[in-house]
Amino acid sequence: MKSILLAALLAFVSFAPQAQAFDDVRELKVVMEEMGNIFKALGKSVAQGKVGAPELASARQLVKLVEESATLLPDLSTFPNRDAAAKRYLDLTAQLLVVMKDAEAAISRADAAAALAALEAAKELRKLGHDEFKL
């Protein structure tokens, strides 16, 4: 499943429109900050057992932001093997996407425990990615 999602994510990134105006592309830092704010608020709500429409909207927004972050590579200039680093970043992003889709599904069926477990897994992936890529 992970390899299929990674392949789909790579295909999405490869075929994304390349002729966008510079102003249309957001910086990865901006996307990450937006993700962090939504993620923290969603985590608090779900920890309190809230799994309603606002939480579902937040989860869906996070899924979109994770997809967007896959189109924006971090600065890889300090990595000796940039191709391997880019692959690692996309792999972590693909894993995060799976987990966030799990959280979205759990929230949609009002399963706070499963949503919280998925968000905890997402938190670990985010920490790992931030540590590895200094985000």
Backbone as a printed PyTorch tensor [residue, N CA C, xyz], in Angstrom:
tensor([[[  0.8320,  -1.1940,   0.0000],
         [  0.0000,   0.0000,   0.0000],
         [  0.8750,   1.2560,   0.0000]],

        [[  1.9210,   1.2290,   0.8370],
         [  2.7900,   2.3890,   0.9400],
         [  3.4850,   2.6670,  -0.3920]],

        [[  3.9280,   1.6100,  -1.0680],
         [  4.6370,   1.8180,  -2.3330],
         [  3.6960,   2.3340,  -3.4120]],

        [[  2.4440,   1.9040,  -3.3760],
         [  1.4610,   2.4030,  -4.3410],
         [  1.2000,   3.8770,  -4.0920]],

        [[  1.0410,   4.2420,  -2.8270],
         [  0.7950,   5.6450,  -2.4920],
         [  1.9960,   6.5050,  -2.8430]],

        [[  3.1950,   5.9980,  -2.5910],
         [  4.4000,   6.7530,  -2.9370],
         [  4.4830,   6.9410,  -4.4450]],

        [[  4.1670,   5.8880,  -5.2050],
         [  4.1960,   5.9990,  -6.6690],
         [  3.1650,   7.0180,  -7.1490]],

        [[  1.9830,   6.9910,  -6.5500],
         [  0.9450,   7.9530,  -6.9270],
         [  1.3810,   9.3740,  -6.5740]],

        [[  1.9880,   9.5250,  -5.4200],
         [  2.4590,  10.8360,  -4.9910],
         [  3.5570,  11.3490,  -5.9190]],

        [[  4.4710,  10.4700,  -6.2870],
         [  5.5290,  10.8650,  -7.2160],
         [  4.9610,  11.2330,  -8.5830]],

        [[  3.9600,  10.4740,  -9.0330],
         [  3.3180,  10.7880, -10.3090],
         [  2.6160,  12.1340, -10.2370]],

        [[  1.9500,  12.3850,  -9.1190],
         [  1.2720,  13.6700,  -8.9260],
         [  2.2590,  14.8240,  -9.0010]],

        [[  3.3820,  14.6570,  -8.3100],
         [  4.4050,  15.7050,  -8.3000],
         [  4.9980,  15.8700,  -9.6960]],

        [[  5.2370,  14.7630, -10.3880],
         [  5.8470,  14.8130, -11.7130],
         [  4.9700,  15.4990, -12.7450]],

        [[  3.6600,  15.2780, -12.6460],
         [  2.7510,  15.8080, -13.6470],
         [  2.0510,  17.0870, -13.2110]],

        [[  2.4000,  17.6030, -12.0480],
         [  1.8170,  18.8690, -11.5940],
         [  2.2320,  19.9610, -12.5730]],

        [[  1.3690,  20.9100, -12.8200],
         [  1.7180,  21.9710, -13.7670],
         [  3.0120,  22.6630, -13.3680]],

        [[  3.9550,  22.6970, -14.2760],
         [  5.2560,  23.2860, -13.9980],
         [  5.3060,  24.7610, -14.3930]],

        [[  4.3300,  25.2320, -15.1390],
         [  4.3650,  26.5980, -15.6650],
         [  3.5900,  27.5720, -14.7800]],

        [[  3.5240,  27.2750, -13.4840],
         [  2.8200,  28.1770, -12.5860],
         [  3.6350,  29.4430, -12.3850]],

        [[  2.9360,  30.5290, -12.1970],
         [  3.6240,  31.7790, -11.8740],
         [  4.2570,  31.6400, -10.5020]],

        [[  5.3610,  32.3150, -10.2790],
         [  6.0840,  32.2170,  -9.0150],
         [  5.1760,  32.5360,  -7.8300]],

        [[  4.2840,  33.5060,  -7.9920],
         [  3.4050,  33.9140,  -6.9010],
         [  2.3820,  32.8400,  -6.5400]],

        [[  2.1260,  31.8830,  -7.4540],
         [  1.1390,  30.8440,  -7.2050],
         [  1.6820,  29.7290,  -6.3140]],

        [[  2.9940,  29.6420,  -6.1870],
         [  3.6140,  28.5720,  -5.4210],
         [  3.9400,  29.0890,  -4.0250]],

        [[  3.3990,  28.3860,  -3.0420],
         [  3.6830,  28.7960,  -1.6660],
         [  4.9760,  28.1440,  -1.1950]],

        [[  5.6360,  28.7960,  -0.2830],
         [  6.8500,  28.2340,   0.2900],
         [  6.4770,  27.0870,   1.2280]],

        [[  7.3620,  26.1050,   1.3020],
         [  7.1410,  24.9500,   2.1630],
         [  6.9620,  25.3950,   3.6120]],

        [[  7.7240,  26.3740,   4.0430],
         [  7.6290,  26.8560,   5.4250],
         [  6.2180,  27.3550,   5.7310]],

        [[  5.6040,  28.0590,   4.7950],
         [  4.2530,  28.5830,   4.9830],
         [  3.2510,  27.4310,   5.0890]],

        [[  3.4010,  26.4420,   4.2190],
         [  2.5100,  25.2770,   4.2520],
         [  2.6840,  24.5320,   5.5700]],

        [[  3.9250,  24.3520,   5.9970],
         [  4.2000,  23.6410,   7.2470],
         [  3.6290,  24.3900,   8.4570]],

        [[  3.7370,  25.6950,   8.4570],
         [  3.1750,  26.4770,   9.5670],
         [  1.6610,  26.3370,   9.6130]],

        [[  1.0210,  26.4010,   8.4560],
         [ -0.4260,  26.2250,   8.4000],
         [ -0.8110,  24.8270,   8.8810]],

        [[ -0.0620,  23.8260,   8.4350],
         [ -0.3190,  22.4600,   8.8890],
         [ -0.1780,  22.3500,  10.3980]],

        [[  0.8810,  22.9380,  10.9310],
         [  1.1240,  22.8600,  12.3720],
         [ -0.0020,  23.4670,  13.1830]],

        [[ -0.4910,  24.6180,  12.7550],
         [ -1.5860,  25.2810,  13.4740],
         [ -2.8580,  24.4380,  13.4600]],

        [[ -3.1990,  23.9240,  12.2970],
         [ -4.4120,  23.1080,  12.1850],
         [ -4.2320,  21.8050,  12.9520]],

        [[ -3.0520,  21.2050,  12.8380],
         [ -2.7760,  19.9400,  13.4980],
         [ -2.9190,  20.0640,  15.0160]],

        [[ -2.3580,  21.1230,  15.5840],
         [ -2.4430,  21.3150,  17.0360],
         [ -3.8880,  21.4940,  17.4900]],

        [[ -4.6330,  22.3070,  16.7830],
         [ -6.0310,  22.5410,  17.1480],
         [ -6.8510,  21.2600,  17.0070]],

        [[ -6.6150,  20.5300,  15.9320],
         [ -7.3490,  19.2760,  15.7190],
         [ -7.0030,  18.2620,  16.8020]],

        [[ -5.7250,  18.1610,  17.1320],
         [ -5.3090,  17.2260,  18.1760],
         [ -5.9800,  17.5120,  19.5100]],

        [[ -6.0900,  18.7940,  19.8670],
         [ -6.7630,  19.1670,  21.1190],
         [ -8.2340,  18.7670,  21.0860]],

        [[ -8.8840,  19.0670,  19.9880],
         [-10.3150,  18.7390,  19.8710],
         [-10.5510,  17.2410,  19.9600]],

        [[ -9.7750,  16.4790,  19.2040],
         [ -9.9660,  15.0300,  19.1800],
         [ -9.6220,  14.4260,  20.5440]],

        [[ -8.6000,  14.9590,  21.2090],
         [ -8.2500,  14.4750,  22.5510],
         [ -9.3940,  14.6910,  23.5380]],

        [[-10.2260,  15.7080,  23.2740],
         [-11.4000,  15.9710,  24.1080],
         [-12.6180,  15.1670,  23.6410]],

        [[-12.4220,  14.2960,  22.6550],
         [-13.5050,  13.4550,  22.1630],
         [-14.3700,  14.0870,  21.0980]],

        [[-13.9630,  15.2380,  20.6070],
         [-14.7420,  15.9230,  19.5830],
         [-14.3660,  15.3770,  18.2080]],

        [[-15.3570,  14.8720,  17.4980],
         [-15.1260,  14.3330,  16.1530],
         [-16.3010,  14.7070,  15.2460]],

        [[-16.6470,  15.9770,  15.2500],
         [-17.7650,  16.4610,  14.4570],
         [-17.3200,  17.0970,  13.1510]],

        [[-18.2220,  17.8680,  12.5970],
         [-17.9910,  18.5130,  11.2990],
         [-16.7570,  19.4370,  11.2920]],

        [[-16.5300,  20.2400,  12.3360],
         [-15.3330,  21.0940,  12.3100],
         [-14.0330,  20.2850,  12.2870]],

        [[-14.0140,  19.1990,  13.0230],
         [-12.8170,  18.3540,  13.0540],
         [-12.6230,  17.6480,  11.7040]],

        [[-13.7090,  17.2370,  11.0960],
         [-13.6230,  16.5980,   9.7860],
         [-13.1010,  17.5920,   8.7470]],

        [[-13.5750,  18.8190,   8.8060],
         [-13.0950,  19.8530,   7.8850],
         [-11.5960,  20.0990,   8.0900]],

        [[-11.1600,  20.1230,   9.3410],
         [ -9.7340,  20.3070,   9.6290],
         [ -8.9100,  19.1360,   9.1080]],

        [[ -9.3940,  17.9270,   9.3080],
         [ -8.6790,  16.7420,   8.8200],
         [ -8.5710,  16.7710,   7.3020]],

        [[ -9.6350,  17.1540,   6.6440],
         [ -9.6150,  17.2390,   5.1760],
         [ -8.6410,  18.3170,   4.7050]],

        [[ -8.5920,  19.4270,   5.4260],
         [ -7.6470,  20.4920,   5.0820],
         [ -6.2140,  20.0010,   5.2600]],

        [[ -5.9720,  19.2320,   6.3200],
         [ -4.6270,  18.6940,   6.5400],
         [ -4.2190,  17.7300,   5.4310]],

        [[ -5.1560,  16.9180,   4.9700],
         [ -4.8590,  16.0080,   3.8540],
         [ -4.4250,  16.8250,   2.6350]],

        [[ -5.1450,  17.8930,   2.3440],
         [ -4.7920,  18.7500,   1.2010],
         [ -3.4190,  19.3850,   1.3930]],

        [[ -3.1350,  19.8240,   2.6040],
         [ -1.8400,  20.4520,   2.8750],
         [ -0.6890,  19.4510,   2.7730]],

        [[ -0.9170,  18.2200,   3.2080],
         [  0.1140,  17.1910,   3.0680],
         [  0.3760,  16.9380,   1.5840]],

        [[ -0.6850,  16.8680,   0.7990],
         [ -0.5210,  16.7030,  -0.6480],
         [  0.2540,  17.8800,  -1.2450]],

        [[ -0.0640,  19.0770,  -0.7960],
         [  0.6530,  20.2550,  -1.2890],
         [  2.1230,  20.2050,  -0.8840]],

        [[  2.3970,  19.7740,   0.3390],
         [  3.7870,  19.7270,   0.8070],
         [  4.6240,  18.7510,  -0.0050]],

        [[  3.9800,  17.7700,  -0.6260],
         [  4.7080,  16.8200,  -1.4630],
         [  5.1880,  17.4580,  -2.7590]],

        [[  4.6410,  18.6010,  -3.1070],
         [  5.0650,  19.2850,  -4.3320],
         [  6.1340,  20.3320,  -4.0470]],

        [[  6.4810,  20.4990,  -2.7790],
         [  7.4390,  21.5270,  -2.3590],
         [  8.5700,  20.8740,  -1.5780]],

        [[  9.6790,  20.6100,  -2.2170],
         [ 10.7970,  19.9720,  -1.5210],
         [ 11.5030,  20.9710,  -0.6080]],

        [[ 11.9980,  20.4820,   0.5350],
         [ 12.8030,  21.3540,   1.4000],
         [ 14.1600,  21.6130,   0.7570]],

        [[ 14.9210,  22.4900,   1.3600],
         [ 16.2770,  22.7710,   0.8860],
         [ 17.1370,  21.5280,   1.1260]],

        [[ 17.6120,  20.9550,   0.0520],
         [ 18.4040,  19.7290,   0.1490],
         [ 19.8890,  19.9790,  -0.1240]],

        [[ 20.2850,  21.2330,  -0.1370],
         [ 21.6540,  21.5810,  -0.5070],
         [ 22.7040,  21.0410,   0.4650]],

        [[ 22.3350,  20.7740,   1.7020],
         [ 23.3040,  20.2740,   2.6780],
         [ 23.3790,  18.7470,   2.6990]],

        [[ 22.5470,  18.0780,   1.9110],
         [ 22.5340,  16.6180,   1.8970],
         [ 23.5320,  16.1120,   0.8500]],

        [[ 24.3840,  15.1410,   1.2210],
         [ 25.3620,  14.6300,   0.2550],
         [ 24.6970,  13.9490,  -0.9440]],

        [[ 23.5890,  13.2640,  -0.7110],
         [ 22.8630,  12.5900,  -1.7850],
         [ 21.4640,  13.2000,  -1.8610]],

        [[ 21.3210,  14.1930,  -2.6970],
         [ 20.0570,  14.9340,  -2.7880],
         [ 18.9170,  14.0610,  -3.2950]],

        [[ 19.2090,  13.1580,  -4.2190],
         [ 18.1530,  12.2840,  -4.7330],
         [ 17.6070,  11.3910,  -3.6290]],

        [[ 18.4950,  10.8330,  -2.8160],
         [ 18.0610,   9.9820,  -1.7010],
         [ 17.2910,  10.8030,  -0.6730]],

        [[ 17.7290,  12.0200,  -0.4250],
         [ 17.0360,  12.8900,   0.5320],
         [ 15.6520,  13.2540,   0.0150]],

        [[ 15.5440,  13.5480,  -1.2650],
         [ 14.2430,  13.8730,  -1.8480],
         [ 13.3140,  12.6680,  -1.7550]],

        [[ 13.8460,  11.4800,  -2.0360],
         [ 13.0390,  10.2600,  -1.9310],
         [ 12.5690,  10.0550,  -0.4880]],

        [[ 13.4570,  10.2770,   0.4580],
         [ 13.1120,  10.1170,   1.8810],
         [ 12.0130,  11.1020,   2.2710]],

        [[ 12.1540,  12.3550,   1.8300],
         [ 11.1380,  13.3630,   2.1200],
         [  9.7850,  12.9330,   1.5440]],

        [[  9.7840,  12.4840,   0.3100],
         [  8.5220,  12.0630,  -0.3200],
         [  7.9610,  10.8170,   0.3470]],

        [[  8.8420,   9.9240,   0.8100],
         [  8.3850,   8.7320,   1.5240],
         [  7.7130,   9.1210,   2.8400]],

        [[  8.3470,  10.0050,   3.5940],
         [  7.7410,  10.4630,   4.8540],
         [  6.4210,  11.1830,   4.5900]],

        [[  6.3750,  11.9640,   3.5230],
         [  5.1470,  12.6750,   3.1650],
         [  4.0550,  11.6800,   2.7960]],

        [[  4.4080,  10.6290,   2.0680],
         [  3.4340,   9.6030,   1.6960],
         [  2.9070,   8.8870,   2.9420]],

        [[  3.8020,   8.5870,   3.8750],
         [  3.3760,   7.9520,   5.1280],
         [  2.4350,   8.8700,   5.9040]],

        [[  2.7790,  10.1480,   5.9420],
         [  1.9350,  11.1240,   6.6390],
         [  0.5700,  11.2200,   5.9700]],

        [[  0.5480,  11.1620,   4.6620],
         [ -0.7200,  11.2270,   3.9360],
         [ -1.6120,  10.0380,   4.2960]],

        [[ -1.0340,   8.8540,   4.3600],
         [ -1.8070,   7.6600,   4.7350],
         [ -2.3930,   7.8320,   6.1340]],

        [[ -1.5650,   8.2820,   7.0690],
         [ -2.0080,   8.4390,   8.4510],
         [ -3.0860,   9.5160,   8.5620]],

        [[ -2.9210,  10.6140,   7.8350],
         [ -3.9280,  11.6780,   7.8940],
         [ -5.2370,  11.2350,   7.2490]],

        [[ -5.1650,  10.4130,   6.2260],
         [ -6.3930,   9.8660,   5.6370],
         [ -7.0610,   8.9100,   6.6190]],

        [[ -6.2560,   8.1830,   7.3870],
         [ -6.8090,   7.3250,   8.4450],
         [ -7.5170,   8.1780,   9.4980]],

        [[ -6.8950,   9.2900,   9.8800],
         [ -7.5090,  10.1890,  10.8580],
         [ -8.8100,  10.7570,  10.3040]],

        [[ -8.7940,  11.1610,   9.0560],
         [-10.0020,  11.6990,   8.4180],
         [-11.1150,  10.6560,   8.4170]],

        [[-10.7800,   9.4280,   8.0590],
         [-11.7830,   8.3550,   8.0370],
         [-12.3320,   8.0810,   9.4330]],

        [[-11.4520,   8.0750,  10.4270],
         [-11.8910,   7.8240,  11.8030],
         [-12.8210,   8.9330,  12.2830]],

        [[-12.4930,  10.1610,  11.9590],
         [-13.3420,  11.2900,  12.3530],
         [-14.6830,  11.2050,  11.6360]],

        [[-14.6740,  10.8040,  10.3750],
         [-15.9260,  10.7340,   9.6140],
         [-16.8730,   9.6750,  10.1800]],

        [[-16.3170,   8.6720,  10.8410],
         [-17.1870,   7.6590,  11.4650],
         [-17.3140,   7.8790,  12.9840]],

        [[-16.8840,   9.0610,  13.4400],
         [-17.0030,   9.4790,  14.8390],
         [-16.2670,   8.5550,  15.8060]],

        [[-15.1130,   8.0490,  15.3930],
         [-14.2850,   7.1780,  16.2180],
         [-13.1090,   7.9930,  16.7620]],

        [[-13.3380,   8.6200,  17.9070],
         [-12.3320,   9.5010,  18.4950],
         [-11.0510,   8.7520,  18.8540]],

        [[-11.1730,   7.5290,  19.3410],
         [ -9.9860,   6.7660,  19.7440],
         [ -9.0940,   6.4720,  18.5340]],

        [[ -9.6820,   6.0410,  17.4350],
         [ -8.9050,   5.7540,  16.2300],
         [ -8.3220,   7.0380,  15.6480]],

        [[ -9.0880,   8.1140,  15.6880],
         [ -8.5970,   9.4020,  15.1860],
         [ -7.4070,   9.8690,  16.0080]],

        [[ -7.5060,   9.7390,  17.3160],
         [ -6.4110,  10.1520,  18.1960],
         [ -5.1680,   9.3010,  17.9440]],

        [[ -5.3500,   7.9950,  17.7410],
         [ -4.2100,   7.1100,  17.4500],
         [ -3.5380,   7.5250,  16.1360]],

        [[ -4.3410,   7.8380,  15.1370],
         [ -3.7910,   8.2700,  13.8450],
         [ -3.0490,   9.5970,  13.9990]],

        [[ -3.6180,  10.5060,  14.7710],
         [ -2.9590,  11.8040,  14.9740],
         [ -1.6570,  11.6490,  15.7530]],

        [[ -1.6030,  10.7070,  16.6690],
         [ -0.3540,  10.4380,  17.3980],
         [  0.7080,   9.8960,  16.4440]],

        [[  0.2990,   9.0150,  15.5360],
         [  1.2320,   8.4960,  14.5310],
         [  1.7080,   9.6300,  13.6280]],

        [[  0.7900,  10.5120,  13.2570],
         [  1.1460,  11.6670,  12.4260],
         [  2.1320,  12.5700,  13.1570]],

        [[  1.9260,  12.7320,  14.4480],
         [  2.8210,  13.5770,  15.2510],
         [  4.2430,  13.0190,  15.2270]],

        [[  4.3720,  11.7080,  15.3230],
         [  5.6960,  11.0710,  15.2800],
         [  6.3460,  11.2530,  13.9070]],

        [[  5.5700,  11.0950,  12.8470],
         [  6.0990,  11.2890,  11.4960],
         [  6.5300,  12.7420,  11.2790]],

        [[  5.7190,  13.6760,  11.7590],
         [  6.0630,  15.0940,  11.6330],
         [  7.3680,  15.3880,  12.3510]],

        [[  7.5110,  14.8630,  13.5630],
         [  8.7320,  15.0880,  14.3360],
         [  9.9400,  14.5030,  13.6020]],

        [[  9.7840,  13.3050,  13.0920],
         [ 10.8670,  12.6600,  12.3590],
         [ 11.2640,  13.4940,  11.1380]],

        [[ 10.2800,  13.9240,  10.3620],
         [ 10.5500,  14.7410,   9.1780],
         [ 11.1830,  16.0720,   9.5240]],

        [[ 10.6830,  16.7000,  10.5670],
         [ 11.2350,  17.9980,  10.9800],
         [ 12.6760,  17.8410,  11.4570]],

        [[ 12.9530,  16.7570,  12.1830],
         [ 14.3130,  16.5280,  12.6510],
         [ 15.2670,  16.2420,  11.5000]],

        [[ 14.8360,  15.4080,  10.5630],
         [ 15.7120,  15.0180,   9.4570],
         [ 15.9590,  16.1560,   8.4800]],

        [[ 14.9330,  16.9690,   8.2520],
         [ 15.0330,  18.0070,   7.2290],
         [ 15.1040,  19.4180,   7.7960]],

        [[ 15.2190,  19.5310,   9.1120],
         [ 15.3670,  20.8360,   9.7780],
         [ 14.2600,  21.8040,   9.3770]],

        [[ 13.0390,  21.2900,   9.3800],
         [ 11.8720,  22.1080,   8.9860],
         [ 11.3260,  22.8690,  10.1690]]])
